[in-house]
Amino acid sequence: LRHESAAAVLAASGLAGHPSMIGVNDAQIEKNLASFTWISALQVTKHWPNSVVVSVHESAAVAVAFNAAHVLEFVDDAGRELGPAPLSANLPTLTYLHPTNTTWPYARAGRGAAYVASQLPRDFSSQVSVISEDAQGVVTLKMTTPVSFVLGPAKNLHAKFVAIASVIAHSTLAPGDVVDVTVPDELAVTPPTKS
């Protein structure tokens, strides 16, 4: 446990009171611990005659996003809100373009953006500042340079990331360029529009 308190988890599990082994209910422990935001999975193992091991797995933050109250939240790979994040968090920021309502979109319609954040390769992940997704499921990476890469749907990511790494390594791009890697073998570069 790094984000949740071990003492609070133990207390909520119901095991702090040393119940009898027959009274230990795996499903009840899981239900009791479901309220902990950072806990993504757990396993309860009974070792007769007198011990119980609860293995807890916490989610990893892969990005940040602003909630409806404009508070920055950590986001996991499933698009779940994990809790408040500092404005200095060094993770990509998720945006959902043209949401139809004000609810948290990253666990549903905007989940592709969170998934892409979880799959970013180390080679260029630190260069990604914003990951946006629109209502049609088109995901775009805005880099720190600022150049954008249009991924399209959050599929075939390995080939798309290889194409992006190749463009970064072997091309000279101007700020504002948009590179479409929706079809990785047929890249298209659009220069910024002059105003």
ZIVENHU-V325073 format. One record per residue. N is the residue number from 1. D_CENTER is the distance of its C-alpha to the mean C-alpha in whole Angstrom. Layout:
# ZIVENHU-V325073
n->(N & N)
d_center->(D_CENTER & D_CENTER)
This chain:
# ZIVENHU-V325073
n->(1 & 2 & 3 & 4 & 5 & 6 & 7 & 8 & 9 & 10 & 11 & 12 & 13 & 14 & 15 & 16 & 17 & 18 & 19 & 20 & 21 & 22 & 23 & 24 & 25 & 26 & 27 & 28 & 29 & 30 & 31 & 32 & 33 & 34 & 35 & 36 & 37 & 38 & 39 & 40 & 41 & 42 & 43 & 44 & 45 & 46 & 47 & 48 & 49 & 50 & 51 & 52 & 53 & 54 & 55 & 56 & 57 & 58 & 59 & 60 & 61 & 62 & 63 & 64 & 65 & 66 & 67 & 68 & 69 & 70 & 71 & 72 & 73 & 74 & 75 & 76 & 77 & 78 & 79 & 80 & 81 & 82 & 83 & 84 & 85 & 86 & 87 & 88 & 89 & 90 & 91 & 92 & 93 & 94 & 95 & 96 & 97 & 98 & 99 & 100 & 101 & 102 & 103 & 104 & 105 & 106 & 107 & 108 & 109 & 110 & 111 & 112 & 113 & 114 & 115 & 116 & 117 & 118 & 119 & 120 & 121 & 122 & 123 & 124 & 125 & 126 & 127 & 128 & 129 & 130 & 131 & 132 & 133 & 134 & 135 & 136 & 137 & 138 & 139 & 140 & 141 & 142 & 143 & 144 & 145 & 146 & 147 & 148 & 149 & 150 & 151 & 152 & 153 & 154 & 155 & 156 & 157 & 158 & 159 & 160 & 161 & 162 & 163 & 164 & 165 & 166 & 167 & 168 & 169 & 170 & 171 & 172 & 173 & 174 & 175 & 176 & 177 & 178 & 179 & 180 & 181 & 182 & 183 & 184 & 185 & 186 & 187 & 188 & 189 & 190 & 191 & 192 & 193 & 194 & 195)
d_center->(19 & 17 & 16 & 18 & 22 & 24 & 27 & 25 & 23 & 27 & 28 & 26 & 27 & 30 & 31 & 33 & 36 & 37 & 37 & 39 & 38 & 39 & 37 & 34 & 31 & 28 & 27 & 28 & 26 & 23 & 24 & 24 & 21 & 19 & 19 & 17 & 14 & 12 & 14 & 12 & 16 & 19 & 23 & 26 & 29 & 32 & 35 & 38 & 40 & 39 & 35 & 31 & 28 & 25 & 22 & 19 & 16 & 13 & 9 & 8 & 6 & 4 & 5 & 8 & 9 & 13 & 14 & 18 & 19 & 18 & 16 & 13 & 11 & 8 & 5 & 3 & 3 & 6 & 5 & 7 & 9 & 10 & 12 & 14 & 13 & 16 & 17 & 17 & 13 & 13 & 10 & 9 & 10 & 9 & 12 & 13 & 17 & 20 & 18 & 21 & 21 & 19 & 17 & 13 & 12 & 9 & 9 & 12 & 14 & 11 & 8 & 9 & 8 & 4 & 6 & 8 & 6 & 5 & 9 & 10 & 14 & 15 & 18 & 17 & 13 & 15 & 16 & 14 & 14 & 12 & 11 & 12 & 13 & 17 & 18 & 19 & 16 & 17 & 14 & 15 & 14 & 16 & 17 & 19 & 22 & 22 & 22 & 20 & 19 & 19 & 17 & 18 & 16 & 13 & 16 & 18 & 15 & 17 & 20 & 19 & 17 & 21 & 22 & 20 & 21 & 25 & 25 & 24 & 26 & 29 & 29 & 30 & 28 & 29 & 27 & 26 & 26 & 24 & 23 & 23 & 21 & 21 & 24 & 23 & 27 & 28 & 27 & 28 & 28 & 29 & 30 & 29 & 32 & 35 & 35)
